[in-house]
């Protein structure tokens, strides 16, 4: 049984390695097509349900950014991450009562979807004497079952968050709707890029439009072609998720 387990682990490592280099090649192609280089694109691995040994193996290949979706899972795995060679982001929906559990442990919270949440991040960051980088999540598809700021409220919320101490607004993130065609997904990505550029041009205090985080395993190349400079790839790197 032990031998079989070891064989399966080795096969999984081989799959991750092959996937990692294929994703890197695809990033390079899409970046070049959009007039940039692969160095302009941040490749973050979404690590929900992935065991630390496989996450750390990807880090050993050169992966620099990892992202968790659930606070409890993140805390369970936290001591095993190779954070000497990677940065940990929180990329899932975050409840205000769990903010204190992750501030100081993550380099960035990508899923800030309300002023209330930002205020709690500010409060906990000041308590911990840290500055927390955040991205504002935009509900670009206006989906009722998804969190995120609506386009028409974005500028007002950004302005209110920008004066909070203990955090830095570093850009925008989005999870567009599932689309039936590339043409459809491009519309959402292009809309996000326009918002990103419009906000960048205003050069407001404490609003640094450094990152546009969008694109996942099925559409990260389209996201890069539309201007994304951070992608979040999970199953494309680690294989289909195993839910317990």
Buried (B, 14 or more C-beta within 10 A) or exposed (E): EEEEEEEEBEEBBEBBBEBBEEBBEBBBBBBEEBEBEBEEBBBBBBBBBBBBEBBBBBBEBEBEBBBBBBBEBBBEBBEEBBBEEBBBBBBBBBEBEBBBBBBEBBBBBBBBBBBEBBBBBBBBBBEBEBEBBBBBBBBBBEEEEBBBBEBEEBBEBBEEBBEBEBBBBBBBBBBBBEBEEEEEBBBBBBBBBEBBEEBBEEEBEEBBBBBBBBBBBEBBBBBBBBBBBBBBBBBBBBBEEEEE
